[in-house]
Amino acid sequence: MKRMLLLLLVFVLVDFQSFAQSTPKSYYWVQLKDKKGTPFQISNPEAFLSQRAIDRRMRQHIAIDETDLPVSPVYIDSLKNRGLEIFHTSKWLNGITVRTADTALIQKVASLPFVASVQLTRPASTLKSAISKFREDELNAEIDPSTYGIAITQLTQLNGQYLHNQGFRGKGIQIAVLDAGFWHVNQIAAFDSLRLTNRILGTRDFVDPYSDIYQQHTHGMSVLSCMGGNLPGKLIGTAPDASYFLIRTEQDPTEYLIEEDNWVAGAELADSVGVDVINSSLGYGDFDDPAMSHSYSDLNGKKTRITKAANMAFSKGILVFNSAGNEGAGGIKAPSDGENVIAVGAVDKYGVRASFSSVGPAYGGAVKPNVAAMGASTFLVTSGGALWYSSGTSFSSPVLAGMGACLLQANPYANVKQVKMAIEQSGHQYSNPDSLLGYGIPDFGKADKYLKVNSLNSQISEQSWFVSPNPFTDYLLVKNINSGSAENCVISIFNLQGIQLWQSAFKTSEQILLNNLSILPDGFLILTIRSGGKEERFKLIKTER
């Protein structure tokens, strides 16, 4: 992994020594027209993607294409030779962030034959932003002591214990956290298990390459604790066994467009090293320079650079979770508007929407937020390093992202489209979504069952049971086609919402007749057979006589 991170640094070709200079400089986005002159080839992806990133694409049948190719080194060298400092690049959007104090030079760059456009993203002189991005309130709430600590509520609200009790706690899944800093993650006890088992796989700072990421803002630390925190009896996050990349893209306390481009660079790094999930508790709409701000019409799910990158990450096989925002009626921000982004709103422990949770829809009417999780009085590691409560969609997003990682672990052959759909379909108001909570609060037990149904056809050849007829009306015949008889066989029937409709236990039988099933509702049903420590599932259709 260290080799891969070094390789990615070479791709960016940043001369970090130049950043030690004290002369104030402005940042610009240089949009390129093409990737001519690149030495990289789609047929040799090992040169620019980790094996894990390649494997993720292959597993989900995603083709490697030109958007995976790094920015042309020829163009990078051309800009450097003209005196520009290269800050970072974007292969997905084919652009370069540069910095310089020479405005005349930027005007010349804009006229280069391979440059499509140039945009100021951060001026040389900035002031402390009037925009308050992160909620810091720590609220009083009832204590619910349990094995998981007070954080049990934010887990059980999502029926997350359904996966955790089966051992699916994120093991083997990699999560990239894009945020403003990860203060004292290398010291706080809640992250001991991550450190001792080497599950902080890497860090990167796209704001200041010389910084110590563990001395920056506390926000990302609190976000991480919602997923990776692990203090038994006090706090257990929703993905305590997952592995993490910590990536700083947000520059607090100012707010400029360059932070979106930092985010793009961070998401591309996450893709290249092979992560499975991105959590971003960040959002952008209003900037300190009003000329950079996004209008509502910009939030159509595919227009801003950050939203394009978020959608692209999803198309590369990464689940992308983003906080819906804390603007209430002020609406969502980019990249939560992304058509492939799971925008997460906030509710309290009773499932009631938090008043600060940003409302949708996206411009054009797409459902936003997509779903919701506990973001009012979330129990976590606070900005002071203590265990207590804090509020914001910044915390509902990682609570849900952690469960998304567990769902991926439980369904390793599901693709991100299927997983996103399963999460949404399991929402408590899926049949009647609104602009407040979208499809509602997911049930990860139901989401898991949805995904299991989708994989049934591929498992038929491995099954030891045969069920007929299908479709059926009032009876089913269940046969053991391998070993003849089975001990302690339990047969259950569920609807697609995961609600158990029928169940019976059988001791020993080669053939089981299930009668009087006409009472079951018509439509798709799931039949499960548990025997010998194994569970098999069958998708059935119930019809009228």
N, C-alpha and C positions, 0 to 999 in steps of 0.2 A: 504494500500500500504506500509506503514511503516513496518507493520508486515512482509510483504513479503520480503522486502529488508533485514530485520534482519535475516529472515530465510535463505536467500541466503548466508549471511555472515557466518552463522553457517556451511553451506555446505562446504565452502572453508576451514574452520578450521584454519585460519591464526592467528598466535600469533604475533600481530602487535607490541608488546613490543620489540620483537627482532630486529625490524627494526630501533630502536633508537640507536643501537650500531654503533660505528664509524668505526669498522674494515672493510676495503674494501672487498667485497665478489663478487664472480662471480655467474651468473644465468645460470641454466641448464634446458632443457626440458627433462623430464623423460617419455618416452613412455611406457605405460603399455600394458600387453598382454590381459587382460580381466577385468571383473568387479566382480570377485568372492568375496563373503563375504559382498556384499551390502545388507543393510536391506530394500532398496527401491524396490517397485514392480510396474510394469506397470499398474496393476489393481487398484492402489491407487495413481494416479497422483497428487492428492491434496497435497501430502507430499513434492513435489518438483517443482510443477508448480502453478502459480497463476490461479485463476478461469478464468481470461481473456485470459490467454495463452491456457487453455483447450478449452474455447469457440471458440477461433480463429481456432484451429485445427478441432473442430467439424463442424464449419460452412463451412470449406473448405474440409471436408471429409478426413482429414489427420490423420493417425493412430499414436498413441503414441507407441514408440518402445524403444528398449534398448539404443539407442543413447540419449534418454531423461533422463535416469537414471544417477544420480550423480556418480562421481568416488567413488570407494569402500573406505569407511572410514578405513577399515582394512589396505589397502595399504598406505593411508595417515599417519596413526598412525605408521606404520612400518618405514616409512622414517623419521618421526619426532623423533621417539625413537632412531634413529641412529645419531641424531644430525643435521639433515637438517632442514632448515627453509622453510615452505610451503608458496609460494608467491601467487599463484592461480592455479586453476585446469580447465580442459576442459572435460566436460562429452561427448561432441560430438566426440572429437578426442581421448578421453580416455588417457589423459596425465596430468602431474603435472609440474608446474614450481617451481623449488626450488632454494635456494641460499646457498652458503657455501664458505669458504676460504680454505677448506680442499680438495685438489685434490685427495689425496689418498682415501678419503671417497667416492668420486664420482666414482672412479674406482671400488670400492667394490659394490656400488649401481648398476653399470652396469651388475654385475654378479648375481644379485638377481633373483630368479626363476620367479617372476611376472613382471620383467622389460624386455621390448623388446630392448630398446636402450636408450642412453643418449647423448644429444647434447648441447654444449656450445652455449648460446644465447646472453650473454653479459659478457665481461670480467670485472674483478674487477677494472682495471685501464683503463680509457677511455680518449680520447682527443676530443676537439670540432670538429665536423664533417666538412669536406670540401664540403659536399653535401648541396646545398641550396634547401630545400624542398618546401618552401612556397614563392610564388610571393608576393611582397609587393608594387608593383608600383601602384601609384594613378594617374589616367590619366584625362586629361581635355576632356570634351565632351559637346555637346549641351544640353541645359536644355529643358525639355519637361514638363512644369507644367501641372498638372492634379490632380484629386481627389486622385490618388494613388501616387502622387509625381513623381519624375523622374523614379522611378522603374516601371512605367506603361509599358515601352518598353519591359522589360524582361518578363512581364506577357502577353502582347498582342502578342508578337512574337510566343507564344505557343497557342494562342487563349484561354488563361486561363480565360479571362473575360466571356467566354461562361459558365463556371462552377460557377465563382464568382457571376455573375449576377443572378444565380438561388439560391444563398445562400450557395453554396458548397465551403466553405473556410477552410475545414479541421476539422470542429467541430466533436468531438468524436473520432478522429483518433490520435493515439499516435506515435510519431516519436522519435527514439533514434539517437542522434548525437554523433558519435565517432570521437574524435578529440584530439588536443594537449592542450587544455585549454579554459576557457570561461571567460576571463578577464572582470571584472566589469559588467557582465550580471545582477548582483544583484543591480546595480546602474544606468546603462544607461537608458535614458528615452524611447528609442525605444522598450525596453522590459517591460515597465510598465504594459501593459495589461496582459502579461504572469504572472507577479508577483501578481498583484492585484486579478486575478481570479484563482490563485493557479494552473496554468497550466505548471509550471516547477515541474514535478511530483517527481523527484528525481535526485541525482547526485552521481557519484562514480568515484574514481581515482584509476586506476589499475597500475599507475606508482609509486605513492607515497601516501599510504593510510593516511598519516598525513597532506597532503597538503590542502590548501584552493583552491578549484578548480576555484574560482573567482579571484584568484591572479596569475593564470598560464597564458600560452600563449594566445595571442589575436585572434589567427586564428579561433578557434571554435566559438568565439563571432561573428566574421564577417560572418562566415558560417550560424550561427543561424539567423542572421538578414535578410538573403535572404529569409528565410521561415517565421519566427515568428516575424520579425520586424513590428511594428504597430504605426506609427506616421501619422495620416491622413493629407493629403495635402503635406507630405514630403516623407514618405517611408511606403509602405505596402507590406509585403512579400507575397509569393505565397501561404502560409498556415497560415494566421494570427490567425485563430481560433483553430488550432491544439494544442495538449499538447505534452510536450517534456521531455525526459530524457537526461541529459547531462553527458557523460561518457568520461573520459580522458584515452586514451590508448597510445598516441604518446609522446615520450620523446625527446623533442628538447633541445639542438642542436646536439645530437649524433644520430647515426643510427645503430642499432643492431637488430638482429633477434628477440630478446625478445619482440620488439614492435608488431610484428605479433601475438605473443602469448598473449600479452595484448589485442589485438584486438579480438582474439578468445574469451577470457574471457568476454570482453565487449559485444560481440554479443550474447553470451549465457545468460548473465544477461538480455539483452534486450528481448530475447525470453521468459525467465522465468517470467518476469513481464507483458508480454502480448502486446508488441508494435506491430504496424502494418507495420511500415516503418523504415528502417535504412538508414541514410545518412552517408557516410564515404568519406571525402575529403582527403584521405590518399592513399599512394601507396608505394610499396616496390619492389626493384629490386637490387640496389647497396647498399652495407653496408660498414661501416668503416673497418670492417674486411673482405677483399675480399673473404675469404674462405666461408663466409656466403651468398655471393651474389647469385642471381638467374641467370641462363642462359636463353636465349630465349626459349630453349626447355622445360624449367620448366614452362613456361607460356602457358600451353596447356589447361587451363580452369578447371583443376581438380587435380593439383599435389601439390602445396605448401599448408602449413597448413592453412594460412589465406584464400586462395581461397576455400579450402575444407569447411572451416567454413562458408564462405559467401554463398556457394551453399547449405550448410545445413540449414542456416537461411531461405533461400527461400523455401526449402522443408518443413519447419515448418510453412509456410504460411506468411512469411514476405517479402515485397518488398525491395530489396537491391539496392540502388543507390551508385555508386562510381565514383569519378572523374577519368577521363581517364589518367590524368597526364599532366605535362607541359614540357615534354621532346621533343616535336615535332617529328622529324624523329627518335628520339631515341626509340620510341615505348612505348606501355602501360606497366604498372606495375601490380603486384598482389595487390589486388584481382580483378582488373578490367578485367582480363582475364577470370574470372569465367563464366562458361556456363550459369549460372542462374543470373548473375549480370548484371544490367543495367549500363554499362560504359558510362559516359557522356562526350562528347567532348565540345569544346567551339567555339562559333561564335560571331561576333559583331552584332550590331543592324540591320545591313543590311542582316544578314544571311550568311556572308562570314566567312569561317573558320579562326580562330585566328592562327597565325603562330606557336605559342608555343604549341598548342593542340596536344597531343600525337596521333600518328597514329597506326593503326592496321596492319594486323590482329593478332589475337592470334596465337600461334604456332599451326599449323595444319590447319589454314585457316578460323577459325570461324570469323564472322563479329565483328569487334571491331574498334572504339567505337560502341556502339549500336545506340545511338542517340546523339543529340547535343542541347545545349541551350546557352543563352547569358552568356559568360564568359569573354568577352573583354569589358572593361568599364562597369562592372556591378555596379549598384548603391546600396550601402550598408553602414553599419557602419564600418568604417575603423579601422585600428590598433590603431589609436590615439583616437578613440571614436567619431569621427565626421562623418557626412553624406557626402560621396563623392564616387568616382569611384575607383575600383580596378579590377584587372584582374587575371584570372586563372581558370582552370577547377575545382578548389576548390569551385568556386562560381556558375559555371554552373550546377554542380551536385545538390546543395540544391535548386536552382531555379526549377529544374525539379522534385526533390523529393517532394517539397511542392505541386506541381501540381498533383503528383502521389497520395498524401494524399487526395486531393480534389476529384480525380477520384474514389478513394476507398469509400469516403463518399457518392458519388452519386450512387455508385453501390455496396451496402453492401453485396450482395450475390455472387459477382464475386470472383473467386479465383485468386491467384497471377499469375498463368500461363496465365489466360485470360487477366488480366490487363497488364502484360508485353507485351503480344502479341498485344493488342489493341494499346498500346503506340507506339510500333514499326511499326505496320501497318499504323498508322496515319502519319508517317514520310513523309516528302515531296519527298524523293527519295527512298521510300520503294521498288519500282519495280526495282531499279538499285542501290543497296547499294555499298559503296566503303570503302576504308580503312582510309578515312579522316573524314567523318561524319557518317559512318554507314548507318542507314536507314534515317538519316536526322533530321530535326527539326519537332517534333511532333505537331499535331493539336489536342488539347484536346476536342474540339467539336466533331471531327470525332471519336476520341477514345471512347468518351461516347456513341456515336451512335453504334459503333461496339459492345460494351458491352450490350447495350439495345437489340440489335438483338439476341445475344446469350441467353438472358433471356426471349425471347418472348414465347417460348413453355410453360414455367412454368407459364405464366401469362394468358394463354388462358381462363382458367376457370373463371377468374375475369373480362373478357372483356364484354363490353356492345354493341360492334359492331361486325358484321360478314361481311367478305369480300370474294367475290367469282367472277369468278372461280380462282383457283390457281393451276397450272400455268394459265396465261392469255395471250391474243394476242393483242386485240385492245379495250377491254372494261372491266370495273369492276362494280359489283353491291355491294353497301355498304348499309347494313341494320342495323338499331338500334333495337337490340333484347331485350332491357329491357324496356325503358320508352316510346317507340313509336315514339316520335319526339324529335328533338334537336334544340336548339337555337344557332345561330352564330357558325355553324360548319365549320371548316377550314380543308381541306384535302390537304396534301402535299405528294410528292413522291421524294425520294432521291436515289442516287446511294450509294454504300458501302464506297465511299470516303467522304460522307457527303454533296455532292453537290446537291442542290435542282434542280430537273428536271421539276417539274410540281406542280402547286398549284391552288386551287380554293376555294372560300367561298360560303357557302350555309346558308340560313336563317332558314327555318323550313322544315323538311322532315323526314319521317319514312324510306324512301328508296331513295337512291341516285344512279343515273346511271352516270358513268364516261365514256364518249365516246372518240373516236379518240386518243387512247393511243398507236396506232401502231408506232407512232413517237419515242416512248421511246426505249432506247437501250435494247438488249436482255441480260438476266442474272439476278442476284439477285438484288432486289430493296427493299427499305423500304418505306412503306406507313404509314403516321401518321395522326391521326384524333384528332383534338383539339375541345373540346366541354364542356361547363359547368366547365371550370377551370381544366379539366382533359385531359391528352394526352395518347392515346393508339397507339401502334406500331404493324405493321404486316410485316412479311418477305414474299415477293412475288417473283415469278419467271416469267419473261417475255420471251416468246418464239416467234419464227416466225410462220407464218400461216401454 
